[in-house]
């Protein structure tokens, strides 16, 4: 059985491995700030 990977809600290319604590987006490591717990879109605001 194939493993289902959820893609990053921002880039749609890499596997989502984190969830933003503000908006709930599922994002890859490239679009997640571990220090704040936020995705790059929320961090920018």
NUNU-388260 format. One record per atom (N, C-alpha, C, O, CB): atom name; x, y, z; residue in three letters. Coordinates in nm, 4 decimals, always signed. Glycine has a CB too. Layout:
<atoms>
ATOM    a         xx         yy         zz     r
ATOM   CA          X          Y          Z   ALA
...
</atoms>
This chain:
<atoms>
ATOM    a         xx         yy         zz     r
ATOM    N    +0.0837    -0.1186    +0.0000   UNK
ATOM   CA    +0.0000    +0.0000    +0.0000   UNK
ATOM    C    +0.0884    +0.1253    +0.0000   UNK
ATOM    O    +0.1828    +0.1342    +0.0785   UNK
ATOM   CB    -0.0954    -0.0004    +0.1222   UNK
ATOM    N    +0.0591    +0.2202    -0.0859   UNK
ATOM   CA    +0.1377    +0.3422    -0.0985   UNK
ATOM    C    +0.1069    +0.4388    +0.0151   UNK
ATOM    O    -0.0070    +0.4517    +0.0599   UNK
ATOM   CB    +0.1113    +0.4090    -0.2334   UNK
ATOM    N    +0.2115    +0.5057    +0.0596   UNK
ATOM   CA    +0.1959    +0.6061    +0.1645   UNK
ATOM    C    +0.1426    +0.7354    +0.1025   UNK
ATOM    O    +0.1916    +0.7801    -0.0012   UNK
ATOM   CB    +0.3311    +0.6314    +0.2381   UNK
ATOM    N    +0.0432    +0.7944    +0.1660   UNK
ATOM   CA    -0.0140    +0.9197    +0.1171   UNK
ATOM    C    +0.0588    +1.0349    +0.1864   UNK
ATOM    O    +0.0641    +1.0416    +0.3092   UNK
ATOM   CB    -0.1693    +0.9262    +0.1436   UNK
ATOM    N    +0.1144    +1.1245    +0.1064   UNK
ATOM   CA    +0.1845    +1.2405    +0.1608   UNK
ATOM    C    +0.0982    +1.3635    +0.1409   UNK
ATOM    O    +0.0407    +1.3842    +0.0340   UNK
ATOM   CB    +0.3235    +1.2592    +0.0940   UNK
ATOM    N    +0.0900    +1.4432    +0.2434   UNK
ATOM   CA    +0.0191    +1.5705    +0.2341   UNK
ATOM    C    +0.1216    +1.6755    +0.1933   UNK
ATOM    O    +0.2261    +1.6896    +0.2567   UNK
ATOM   CB    -0.0519    +1.6084    +0.3703   UNK
ATOM    N    +0.0907    +1.7487    +0.0872   UNK
ATOM   CA    +0.1832    +1.8498    +0.0381   UNK
ATOM    C    +0.1660    +1.9813    +0.1127   UNK
ATOM    O    +0.0590    +2.0124    +0.1650   UNK
ATOM   CB    +0.1635    +1.8714    -0.1112   UNK
ATOM    N    +0.2736    +2.0565    +0.1158   UNK
ATOM   CA    +0.2768    +2.1889    +0.1767   UNK
ATOM    C    +0.1669    +2.2774    +0.1167   UNK
ATOM    O    +0.1519    +2.2841    -0.0052   UNK
ATOM   CB    +0.4158    +2.2542    +0.1572   UNK
ATOM    N    +0.0911    +2.3445    +0.2022   UNK
ATOM   CA    -0.0160    +2.4329    +0.1570   UNK
ATOM    C    +0.0367    +2.5581    +0.0863   UNK
ATOM    O    -0.0402    +2.6280    +0.0203   UNK
ATOM   CB    -0.1017    +2.4734    +0.2748   UNK
ATOM    N    +0.1639    +2.5866    +0.0988   UNK
ATOM   CA    +0.2202    +2.7065    +0.0366   UNK
ATOM    C    +0.2868    +2.6737    -0.0978   UNK
ATOM    O    +0.2539    +2.7349    -0.1994   UNK
ATOM   CB    +0.3221    +2.7723    +0.1312   UNK
ATOM    N    +0.3793    +2.5784    -0.0987   UNK
ATOM   CA    +0.4518    +2.5494    -0.2234   UNK
ATOM    C    +0.3935    +2.4336    -0.3039   UNK
ATOM    O    +0.4190    +2.4226    -0.4238   UNK
ATOM   CB    +0.5951    +2.5193    -0.1920   UNK
ATOM    N    +0.3166    +2.3484    -0.2400   UNK
ATOM   CA    +0.2568    +2.2320    -0.3079   UNK
ATOM    C    +0.3610    +2.1398    -0.3708   UNK
ATOM    O    +0.3309    +2.0694    -0.4672   UNK
ATOM   CB    +0.1604    +2.2789    -0.4153   UNK
ATOM    N    +0.4843    +2.1395    -0.3168   UNK
ATOM   CA    +0.5905    +2.0563    -0.3737   UNK
ATOM    C    +0.6470    +1.9569    -0.2733   UNK
ATOM    O    +0.6685    +1.8403    -0.3064   UNK
ATOM   CB    +0.7020    +2.1437    -0.4262   UNK
ATOM    N    +0.6710    +2.0022    -0.1517   UNK
ATOM   CA    +0.7325    +1.9161    -0.0499   UNK
ATOM    C    +0.6269    +1.8657    +0.0479   UNK
ATOM    O    +0.5172    +1.9207    +0.0579   UNK
ATOM   CB    +0.8437    +1.9921    +0.0261   UNK
ATOM    N    +0.6627    +1.7610    +0.1186   UNK
ATOM   CA    +0.5709    +1.7034    +0.2169   UNK
ATOM    C    +0.5506    +1.7995    +0.3334   UNK
ATOM    O    +0.6460    +1.8594    +0.3831   UNK
ATOM   CB    +0.6239    +1.5680    +0.2679   UNK
ATOM    N    +0.4273    +1.8133    +0.3757   UNK
ATOM   CA    +0.3947    +1.8982    +0.4909   UNK
ATOM    C    +0.4302    +1.8220    +0.6181   UNK
ATOM    O    +0.3828    +1.7105    +0.6396   UNK
ATOM   CB    +0.2430    +1.9397    +0.4907   UNK
ATOM    N    +0.5134    +1.8823    +0.7016   UNK
ATOM   CA    +0.5575    +1.8169    +0.8248   UNK
ATOM    C    +0.5285    +1.9006    +0.9492   UNK
ATOM    O    +0.5559    +1.8567    +1.0609   UNK
ATOM   CB    +0.7058    +1.7873    +0.8171   UNK
ATOM    N    +0.4738    +2.0195    +0.9312   UNK
ATOM   CA    +0.4412    +2.1092    +1.0427   UNK
ATOM    C    +0.3041    +2.1717    +1.0198   UNK
ATOM    O    +0.2541    +2.1751    +0.9074   UNK
ATOM   CB    +0.5493    +2.2197    +1.0586   UNK
ATOM    N    +0.2440    +2.2212    +1.1278   UNK
ATOM   CA    +0.1184    +2.2967    +1.1192   UNK
ATOM    C    +0.1384    +2.4316    +1.1858   UNK
ATOM    O    +0.1945    +2.4399    +1.2951   UNK
ATOM   CB    +0.0003    +2.2189    +1.1857   UNK
ATOM    N    +0.0925    +2.5368    +1.1204   UNK
ATOM   CA    +0.1015    +2.6718    +1.1746   UNK
ATOM    C    +0.0067    +2.6853    +1.2930   UNK
ATOM    O    -0.1093    +2.6447    +1.2856   UNK
ATOM   CB    +0.0691    +2.7775    +1.0660   UNK
ATOM    N    +0.0568    +2.7425    +1.4022   UNK
ATOM   CA    -0.0265    +2.7562    +1.5219   UNK
ATOM    C    -0.1327    +2.8648    +1.5069   UNK
ATOM    O    -0.2292    +2.8669    +1.5832   UNK
ATOM   CB    +0.0606    +2.7867    +1.6422   UNK
ATOM    N    -0.1168    +2.9552    +1.4096   UNK
ATOM   CA    -0.2162    +3.0613    +1.3904   UNK
ATOM    C    -0.3241    +3.0250    +1.2892   UNK
ATOM    O    -0.4433    +3.0334    +1.3185   UNK
ATOM   CB    -0.1478    +3.1877    +1.3466   UNK
ATOM    N    -0.2813    +2.9847    +1.1704   UNK
ATOM   CA    -0.3794    +2.9621    +1.0636   UNK
ATOM    C    -0.4107    +2.8155    +1.0379   UNK
ATOM    O    -0.5109    +2.7834    +0.9741   UNK
ATOM   CB    -0.3303    +3.0238    +0.9372   UNK
ATOM    N    -0.3247    +2.7257    +1.0879   UNK
ATOM   CA    -0.3486    +2.5831    +1.0683   UNK
ATOM    C    -0.2975    +2.5272    +0.9370   UNK
ATOM    O    -0.3161    +2.4087    +0.9094   UNK
ATOM   CB    -0.4924    +2.5564    +1.0779   UNK
ATOM    N    -0.2326    +2.6108    +0.8545   UNK
ATOM   CA    -0.1770    +2.5596    +0.7287   UNK
ATOM    C    -0.0804    +2.4457    +0.7596   UNK
ATOM    O    -0.0069    +2.4504    +0.8582   UNK
ATOM   CB    -0.1049    +2.6728    +0.6486   UNK
ATOM    N    -0.0813    +2.3447    +0.6753   UNK
ATOM   CA    +0.0154    +2.2363    +0.6846   UNK
ATOM    C    +0.1279    +2.2704    +0.5887   UNK
ATOM    O    +0.1050    +2.2861    +0.4687   UNK
ATOM   CB    -0.0492    +2.0961    +0.6514   UNK
ATOM    N    +0.2490    +2.2821    +0.6408   UNK
ATOM   CA    +0.3609    +2.3323    +0.5613   UNK
ATOM    C    +0.4861    +2.2469    +0.5736   UNK
ATOM    O    +0.5030    +2.1713    +0.6692   UNK
ATOM   CB    +0.3928    +2.4731    +0.6018   UNK
ATOM    N    +0.5741    +2.2611    +0.4736   UNK
ATOM   CA    +0.7037    +2.1926    +0.4749   UNK
ATOM    C    +0.7997    +2.2704    +0.5656   UNK
ATOM    O    +0.7680    +2.3793    +0.6135   UNK
ATOM   CB    +0.7622    +2.1794    +0.3296   UNK
ATOM    N    +0.9162    +2.2124    +0.5875   UNK
ATOM   CA    +1.0166    +2.2755    +0.6740   UNK
ATOM    C    +1.0631    +2.4103    +0.6193   UNK
ATOM    O    +1.0987    +2.4995    +0.6963   UNK
ATOM   CB    +1.1366    +2.1830    +0.6909   UNK
ATOM    N    +1.0629    +2.4255    +0.4872   UNK
ATOM   CA    +1.1068    +2.5518    +0.4255   UNK
ATOM    C    +1.0111    +2.6673    +0.4546   UNK
ATOM    O    +1.0515    +2.7835    +0.4515   UNK
ATOM   CB    +1.1207    +2.5342    +0.2748   UNK
ATOM    N    +0.8860    +2.6362    +0.4824   UNK
ATOM   CA    +0.7845    +2.7400    +0.5045   UNK
ATOM    C    +0.7365    +2.7446    +0.6494   UNK
ATOM    O    +0.6255    +2.7902    +0.6771   UNK
ATOM   CB    +0.6658    +2.7171    +0.4123   UNK
ATOM    N    +0.8197    +2.6976    +0.7408   UNK
ATOM   CA    +0.7833    +2.6939    +0.8820   UNK
ATOM    C    +0.8941    +2.7546    +0.9661   UNK
ATOM    O    +1.0120    +2.7257    +0.9459   UNK
ATOM   CB    +0.7545    +2.5500    +0.9272   UNK
ATOM    N    +0.8552    +2.8388    +1.0603   UNK
ATOM   CA    +0.9505    +2.8979    +1.1540   UNK
ATOM    C    +0.9308    +2.8298    +1.2888   UNK
ATOM    O    +0.8321    +2.8547    +1.3581   UNK
ATOM   CB    +0.9318    +3.0539    +1.1654   UNK
ATOM    N    +1.0250    +2.7442    +1.3252   UNK
ATOM   CA    +1.0121    +2.6656    +1.4479   UNK
ATOM    C    +1.0111    +2.7531    +1.5735   UNK
ATOM    O    +0.9452    +2.7196    +1.6719   UNK
ATOM   CB    +1.1255    +2.5650    +1.4568   UNK
ATOM    N    +1.0822    +2.8625    +1.5704   UNK
ATOM   CA    +1.0900    +2.9503    +1.6874   UNK
ATOM    C    +0.9539    +3.0113    +1.7218   UNK
ATOM    O    +0.9168    +3.0199    +1.8388   UNK
ATOM   CB    +1.1920    +3.0615    +1.6630   UNK
ATOM    N    +0.8802    +3.0535    +1.6190   UNK
ATOM   CA    +0.7498    +3.1158    +1.6420   UNK
ATOM    C    +0.6344    +3.0162    +1.6310   UNK
ATOM    O    +0.5256    +3.0407    +1.6832   UNK
ATOM   CB    +0.7288    +3.2289    +1.5434   UNK
ATOM    N    +0.6584    +2.9033    +1.5625   UNK
ATOM   CA    +0.5520    +2.8060    +1.5404   UNK
ATOM    C    +0.4563    +2.8466    +1.4305   UNK
ATOM    O    +0.3454    +2.7943    +1.4202   UNK
ATOM   CB    +0.4758    +2.7846    +1.6667   UNK
ATOM    N    +0.5012    +2.9424    +1.3468   UNK
ATOM   CA    +0.4141    +2.9950    +1.2417   UNK
ATOM    C    +0.4687    +2.9631    +1.1027   UNK
ATOM    O    +0.5885    +2.9424    +1.0837   UNK
ATOM   CB    +0.3972    +3.1462    +1.2578   UNK
ATOM    N    +0.3767    +2.9599    +1.0063   UNK
ATOM   CA    +0.4173    +2.9429    +0.8671   UNK
ATOM    C    +0.4745    +3.0749    +0.8164   UNK
ATOM    O    +0.4592    +3.1793    +0.8799   UNK
ATOM   CB    +0.2972    +2.8964    +0.7785   UNK
ATOM    N    +0.5404    +3.0684    +0.7017   UNK
ATOM   CA    +0.6042    +3.1886    +0.6459   UNK
ATOM    C    +0.5020    +3.2960    +0.6088   UNK
ATOM    O    +0.5337    +3.4149    +0.6134   UNK
ATOM   CB    +0.6867    +3.1518    +0.5226   UNK
ATOM    N    +0.3810    +3.2565    +0.5725   UNK
ATOM   CA    +0.2776    +3.3545    +0.5372   UNK
ATOM    C    +0.2332    +3.4339    +0.6619   UNK
ATOM    O    +0.2168    +3.5556    +0.6540   UNK
ATOM   CB    +0.1554    +3.2831    +0.4722   UNK
ATOM    N    +0.2141    +3.3684    +0.7732   UNK
ATOM   CA    +0.1727    +3.4370    +0.8962   UNK
ATOM    C    +0.2873    +3.5163    +0.9566   UNK
ATOM    O    +0.2659    +3.6243    +1.0118   UNK
ATOM   CB    +0.1200    +3.3364    +0.9984   UNK
ATOM    N    +0.4069    +3.4644    +0.9466   UNK
ATOM   CA    +0.5255    +3.5318    +1.0003   UNK
ATOM    C    +0.5461    +3.6663    +0.9293   UNK
ATOM    O    +0.5936    +3.7623    +0.9900   UNK
ATOM   CB    +0.6517    +3.4419    +0.9842   UNK
ATOM    N    +0.5108    +3.6724    +0.8032   UNK
ATOM   CA    +0.5280    +3.7927    +0.7219   UNK
ATOM    C    +0.4323    +3.9038    +0.7628   UNK
ATOM    O    +0.4618    +4.0212    +0.7402   UNK
ATOM   CB    +0.5082    +3.7597    +0.5754   UNK
ATOM    N    +0.3195    +3.8702    +0.8219   UNK
ATOM   CA    +0.2165    +3.9702    +0.8553   UNK
ATOM    C    +0.2571    +4.0601    +0.9682   UNK
ATOM    O    +0.1808    +4.1485    +1.0072   UNK
ATOM   CB    +0.0878    +3.9026    +0.8909   UNK
</atoms>
